[in-house]
Amino acid sequence: MTMSDRRFEDARSMFITQGWKDLIEVLQEYEDAITIDRVHNVEDLFYQKGRLEVIRLLLGYENQIVHEEESI
């Protein structure tokens, strides 16, 4: 088994766990809660933008893995 095969297998195993499903649910709630109403200056804007970027990165991880695996 190659390193890529192991990575995909590990990711698939993680995606079916309740912990992963719970994490995705919480991240979706966080994503929905981020608004520009909390932005009072440029630093706040970049902070909220960074939070949203990380949340979306994690929310898209499963699709990224599926796409990578299909492209091999």
DSSP file (Angstrom, degrees, kcal/mol; ACC not computed):
  #  RESIDUE AA STRUCTURE BP1 BP2  ACC     N-H-->O    O-->H-N    N-H-->O    O-->H-N    TCO  KAPPA ALPHA  PHI   PSI    X-CA   Y-CA   Z-CA
    1    1 A M              0   0    0      0, 0.0     2,-0.0     0, 0.0     0, 0.0   0.000 360.0 360.0 360.0 129.6    0.0    0.0    0.0
    2    2 A T     >  -     0   0    0      1,-0.1     4,-2.3     4,-0.0     5,-0.2  -0.288 360.0-105.7 -79.6 169.3    1.4    3.4   -1.0
    3    3 A M  H  > S+     0   0    0      1,-0.2     4,-2.3     2,-0.2     5,-0.1   0.881 122.4  51.3 -61.8 -38.9    1.4    6.5    1.2
    4    4 A S  H  > S+     0   0    0      2,-0.2     4,-2.5     1,-0.2     5,-0.2   0.922 108.6  50.5 -64.7 -44.2   -1.4    7.9   -0.9
    5    5 A D  H  > S+     0   0    0      1,-0.2     4,-2.4     2,-0.2    -2,-0.2   0.917 111.7  48.1 -59.1 -43.7   -3.5    4.8   -0.6
    6    6 A R  H  X S+     0   0    0     -4,-2.3     4,-2.8     2,-0.2    -1,-0.2   0.901 110.1  52.1 -64.4 -41.4   -3.0    4.9    3.2
    7    7 A R  H  X S+     0   0    0     -4,-2.3     4,-2.4     2,-0.2    -2,-0.2   0.926 111.8  45.7 -61.2 -45.8   -3.9    8.6    3.3
    8    8 A F  H  X S+     0   0    0     -4,-2.5     4,-2.7     2,-0.2    -2,-0.2   0.907 113.4  49.5 -65.4 -41.6   -7.2    8.0    1.4
    9    9 A E  H  X S+     0   0    0     -4,-2.4     4,-2.2    -5,-0.2    -2,-0.2   0.925 112.1  47.9 -63.2 -45.1   -8.1    5.0    3.5
   10   10 A D  H  X S+     0   0    0     -4,-2.8     4,-2.0     2,-0.2    -2,-0.2   0.908 112.4  49.6 -61.9 -42.2   -7.4    6.9    6.7
   11   11 A A  H  X S+     0   0    0     -4,-2.4     4,-2.5    -5,-0.2    -2,-0.2   0.931 110.1  49.8 -64.6 -45.5   -9.5    9.8    5.5
   12   12 A R  H  X S+     0   0    0     -4,-2.7     4,-1.0     1,-0.2    -1,-0.2   0.894 110.1  51.5 -60.1 -39.8  -12.4    7.6    4.5
   13   13 A S  H  < S+     0   0    0     -4,-2.2     3,-0.3     1,-0.2     4,-0.2   0.884 111.5  47.6 -63.3 -38.4  -12.3    5.9    7.9
   14   14 A M  H >< S+     0   0    0     -4,-2.0     3,-1.6     1,-0.2     6,-0.4   0.897 104.5  59.9 -69.5 -40.2  -12.4    9.3    9.6
   15   15 A F  H 3< S+     0   0    0     -4,-2.5    -1,-0.2     1,-0.3    -2,-0.2   0.753 101.8  53.4 -63.4 -24.8  -15.3   10.6    7.5
   16   16 A I  T 3< S+     0   0    0     -4,-1.0    -1,-0.3    -3,-0.3    -2,-0.2   0.511  88.4 103.0 -89.4  -2.7  -17.7    7.9    8.7
   17   17 A T  S <> S-     0   0    0     -3,-1.6     4,-1.8    -4,-0.2     5,-0.1  -0.438  76.6-128.0 -80.1 153.9  -17.1    8.6   12.4
   18   18 A Q  H  > S+     0   0    0      1,-0.2     4,-2.8     2,-0.2     5,-0.2   0.845 109.3  61.3 -66.0 -33.7  -19.6   10.5   14.5
   19   19 A G  H  > S+     0   0    0      2,-0.2     4,-2.4     1,-0.2    -1,-0.2   0.905 104.4  47.3 -60.3 -41.8  -16.8   12.8   15.6
   20   20 A W  H  > S+     0   0    0     -6,-0.4     4,-2.5     2,-0.2    -1,-0.2   0.926 112.5  49.4 -64.7 -44.8  -16.2   13.9   12.0
   21   21 A K  H  X S+     0   0    0     -4,-1.8     4,-2.0     1,-0.2    -2,-0.2   0.896 111.9  48.9 -61.9 -40.6  -20.0   14.5   11.5
   22   22 A D  H  X S+     0   0    0     -4,-2.8     4,-2.4     2,-0.2    -1,-0.2   0.911 110.3  51.2 -64.7 -43.0  -20.2   16.4   14.8
   23   23 A L  H  X S+     0   0    0     -4,-2.4     4,-2.8     1,-0.2    -2,-0.2   0.924 109.5  49.7 -60.4 -45.7  -17.2   18.6   13.8
   24   24 A I  H  X S+     0   0    0     -4,-2.5     4,-2.3     1,-0.2    -1,-0.2   0.901 110.0  51.4 -61.3 -41.2  -18.7   19.4   10.4
   25   25 A E  H  X S+     0   0    0     -4,-2.0     4,-1.8     2,-0.2    -1,-0.2   0.925 112.2  45.6 -61.7 -45.2  -22.0   20.4   12.1
   26   26 A V  H  X S+     0   0    0     -4,-2.4     4,-2.4     1,-0.2    -2,-0.2   0.913 112.0  51.6 -65.1 -42.6  -20.2   22.7   14.5
   27   27 A L  H  X S+     0   0    0     -4,-2.8     4,-2.8     1,-0.2    -1,-0.2   0.878 107.7  52.5 -63.4 -37.3  -18.1   24.2   11.7
   28   28 A Q  H  X S+     0   0    0     -4,-2.3     4,-2.2     2,-0.2    -1,-0.2   0.887 109.2  49.9 -64.8 -38.0  -21.2   24.9    9.6
   29   29 A E  H  X S+     0   0    0     -4,-1.8     4,-1.6     2,-0.2    -2,-0.2   0.915 111.7  48.1 -64.9 -42.7  -22.7   26.7   12.6
   30   30 A Y  H  X S+     0   0    0     -4,-2.4     4,-1.1     2,-0.2    -2,-0.2   0.922 110.2  52.2 -61.8 -44.2  -19.5   28.8   13.0
   31   31 A E  H >< S+     0   0    0     -4,-2.8     3,-0.6     1,-0.2    -2,-0.2   0.920 110.5  47.8 -59.4 -44.0  -19.5   29.6    9.3
   32   32 A D  H 3< S+     0   0    0     -4,-2.2    -1,-0.2     1,-0.2    -2,-0.2   0.805 109.3  55.0 -66.0 -29.2  -23.1   30.8    9.5
   33   33 A A  H 3< S+     0   0    0     -4,-1.6     2,-0.6    -5,-0.1    -1,-0.2   0.660  83.1  97.5 -81.7 -16.7  -22.3   32.9   12.6
   34   34 A I    <<  +     0   0    0     -4,-1.1     2,-0.3    -3,-0.6    -4,-0.0  -0.628  51.8 159.1 -78.6 120.4  -19.5   34.9   11.0
   35   35 A T    >   -     0   0    0     -2,-0.6     3,-1.0     1,-0.0    -2,-0.0  -0.899  54.9-116.0-135.5 164.9  -20.8   38.2    9.8
   36   36 A I  G >  S+     0   0    0     -2,-0.3     3,-1.7     1,-0.2    -2,-0.0   0.573 102.0  85.6 -77.6  -7.2  -19.4   41.6    8.9
   37   37 A D  G 3  S+     0   0    0      1,-0.3    -1,-0.2     3,-0.0    -3,-0.0   0.772  86.3  54.8 -61.9 -24.5  -21.4   43.0   11.8
   38   38 A R  G <  S+     0   0    0     -3,-1.0     2,-0.6     6,-0.1    -1,-0.3   0.428  86.2 101.7 -87.5   0.8  -18.5   42.0   14.1
   39   39 A V    <   +     0   0    0     -3,-1.7     3,-0.1     1,-0.2    -3,-0.0  -0.776  31.7 157.1 -94.2 119.2  -16.1   44.0   12.0
   40   40 A H        +     0   0    0     -2,-0.6     2,-0.3     1,-0.2    -1,-0.2   0.533  68.1   3.3-114.5 -14.3  -15.1   47.3   13.4
   41   41 A N  S  > S-     0   0    0      1,-0.1     4,-2.0     0, 0.0    -1,-0.2  -0.926  86.6 -83.4-158.3-180.0  -11.7   47.9   11.7
   42   42 A V  H  > S+     0   0    0     -2,-0.3     4,-2.4     1,-0.2     5,-0.2   0.869 123.7  55.6 -63.3 -38.3   -9.4   46.4    9.2
   43   43 A E  H  > S+     0   0    0      1,-0.2     4,-2.2     2,-0.2    -1,-0.2   0.916 108.0  48.8 -62.5 -42.6   -7.8   44.0   11.7
   44   44 A D  H  > S+     0   0    0      2,-0.2     4,-2.8     1,-0.2     5,-0.3   0.904 109.6  53.5 -61.1 -41.6  -11.3   42.6   12.6
   45   45 A L  H  X S+     0   0    0     -4,-2.0     4,-2.4     1,-0.2    -2,-0.2   0.936 111.4  43.7 -59.8 -48.3  -12.0   42.1    8.9
   46   46 A F  H  X S+     0   0    0     -4,-2.4     4,-2.3     2,-0.2    -1,-0.2   0.848 112.8  53.3 -68.9 -32.9   -8.8   40.2    8.3
   47   47 A Y  H  X S+     0   0    0     -4,-2.2     4,-2.4    -5,-0.2    -2,-0.2   0.950 112.4  43.4 -64.2 -49.2   -9.4   38.1   11.5
   48   48 A Q  H  X S+     0   0    0     -4,-2.8     4,-2.5     1,-0.2    -2,-0.2   0.886 113.1  53.1 -64.9 -37.9  -12.9   37.1   10.5
   49   49 A K  H  X S+     0   0    0     -4,-2.4     4,-2.2    -5,-0.3    -1,-0.2   0.913 109.6  48.5 -62.4 -42.6  -11.7   36.5    6.9
   50   50 A G  H  X S+     0   0    0     -4,-2.3     4,-2.1     2,-0.2    -2,-0.2   0.908 110.7  50.4 -64.4 -42.9   -9.0   34.1    8.3
   51   51 A R  H  X S+     0   0    0     -4,-2.4     4,-2.5     1,-0.2    -2,-0.2   0.936 112.0  47.9 -58.9 -46.9  -11.5   32.3   10.5
   52   52 A L  H  X S+     0   0    0     -4,-2.5     4,-2.6     1,-0.2    -1,-0.2   0.878 109.2  53.7 -63.6 -38.1  -13.8   31.8    7.6
   53   53 A E  H  X S+     0   0    0     -4,-2.2     4,-1.9     2,-0.2    -1,-0.2   0.916 111.0  45.1 -63.0 -44.1  -11.0   30.6    5.4
   54   54 A V  H  X S+     0   0    0     -4,-2.1     4,-2.2     2,-0.2    -2,-0.2   0.916 113.1  50.7 -67.0 -43.6   -9.9   27.9    7.9
   55   55 A I  H  X S+     0   0    0     -4,-2.5     4,-2.6     1,-0.2    -2,-0.2   0.933 112.2  46.6 -60.1 -46.4  -13.5   26.8    8.5
   56   56 A R  H  X S+     0   0    0     -4,-2.6     4,-1.8     1,-0.2    -1,-0.2   0.847 108.5  56.3 -67.3 -32.9  -14.2   26.5    4.7
   57   57 A L  H  < S+     0   0    0     -4,-1.9     4,-0.4    -5,-0.2    -1,-0.2   0.938 112.0  42.2 -61.0 -46.7  -10.9   24.6    4.3
   58   58 A L  H >< S+     0   0    0     -4,-2.2     3,-1.0     1,-0.2     4,-0.5   0.891 112.2  53.6 -68.4 -39.8  -12.0   22.0    6.9
   59   59 A L  H 3< S+     0   0    0     -4,-2.6     4,-0.3     1,-0.2     3,-0.3   0.823 112.6  45.3 -64.3 -29.7  -15.6   21.9    5.5
   60   60 A G  T 3X S+     0   0    0     -4,-1.8     4,-2.3    -5,-0.2    -1,-0.2   0.460  86.0  95.1 -91.4  -1.4  -14.2   21.1    2.0
   61   61 A Y  H <> S+     0   0    0     -3,-1.0     4,-2.5    -4,-0.4     5,-0.2   0.896  82.4  50.6 -60.7 -43.5  -11.6   18.5    3.1
   62   62 A E  H  > S+     0   0    0     -4,-0.5     4,-2.4    -3,-0.3    -1,-0.2   0.931 112.6  46.2 -62.7 -44.8  -13.8   15.5    2.5
   63   63 A N  H  > S+     0   0    0     -4,-0.3     4,-2.5     1,-0.2    -1,-0.2   0.874 111.0  54.0 -64.3 -36.2  -14.7   16.7   -1.1
   64   64 A Q  H  X S+     0   0    0     -4,-2.3     4,-2.7     2,-0.2    -2,-0.2   0.927 109.7  46.6 -62.7 -45.5  -11.0   17.4   -1.7
   65   65 A I  H  X S+     0   0    0     -4,-2.5     4,-2.7     2,-0.2     5,-0.2   0.927 112.5  49.6 -63.8 -45.1  -10.0   13.9   -0.7
   66   66 A V  H  X S+     0   0    0     -4,-2.4     4,-2.2     1,-0.2    -2,-0.2   0.928 113.0  47.4 -59.5 -45.7  -12.7   12.3   -2.8
   67   67 A H  H  X S+     0   0    0     -4,-2.5     4,-1.6     2,-0.2    -2,-0.2   0.919 112.4  48.8 -63.4 -44.2  -11.7   14.4   -5.8
   68   68 A E  H  < S+     0   0    0     -4,-2.7     4,-0.5     1,-0.2    -2,-0.2   0.917 111.7  49.4 -61.2 -43.5   -8.0   13.6   -5.4
   69   69 A E  H >< S+     0   0    0     -4,-2.7     3,-0.9     1,-0.2    -1,-0.2   0.892 110.7  49.9 -65.6 -38.8   -8.7    9.9   -5.1
   70   70 A E  H 3< S+     0   0    0     -4,-2.2    -1,-0.2     1,-0.2    -2,-0.2   0.792 105.5  58.1 -69.1 -27.2  -10.9    9.9   -8.2
   71   71 A S  T 3<        0   0    0     -4,-1.6    -1,-0.2     1,-0.2    -2,-0.2   0.542 360.0 360.0 -82.0  -6.0   -8.2   11.7  -10.2
   72   72 A I    <         0   0    0     -3,-0.9    -1,-0.2    -4,-0.5    -2,-0.1   0.472 360.0 360.0 -84.7 360.0   -5.6    9.0   -9.6
